[in-house]
Amino acid sequence: MPHKLKYTNEKMIELAREFFQKNNVPPRQADFKPGYVVTVVKRFKSWGNYIDKALHLPANYRNWKREELQEILRKFWEKNKRFPPDGELMEDGRDVSAIIKRFWGTKNKYFEATIGTSPRIEVLRAILELTPPGCDQATPAEINALLQNKMSFSKQLYAYTIRELSADGFITGGKYDRTGWWKLTPAGKSFLISFVEGTHSSASAPFKDGEL
């Protein structure tokens, strides 16, 4: 594939379009020689900008079906028993995170519809378990320990999820570090119950009766 600096911007755009017409997917950096990729990035600022300019599509475009994206997650979950962060769900060398968000809106909804749980559901369930009557708060250390005993749940994912749940009004508490504490709000309890009962829009029979 091309790699020389002699190509004009118009010619480079034409090459991307030719590749797309032939393969029905945008070219990846690996489809061109390194020198050409360097030139693209210098002229278009990024590979994504180059693809957008040439094709008006995201760099990871493909005529995806929901079932295909769900199968990627099912295979990952079966192998790793953990939630994948952005950049780790790949197909044919392409990160599908942006496509997932276009279909489901959020990664949590994608997880819930596909494997019946998500980081936010696991954190909510952990806090609920740790705050029975007479104990109205759970510390980050307690929540993390419970999550780690159940699956491989990274601290970074936990911190992000705590912030997200707090912003949504599902939990209330103190700081985000280990000196903080958390408890479910009425909205958080209502959300979790509706999810388990299958009345929430992203629910997919996540748990058996009595597992809340």
Order of alpha helices (4+ residues) and beta strands (2+ residues): alpha-alpha-alpha-alpha-beta-beta-alpha-alpha-alpha-alpha-alpha-beta-beta-alpha
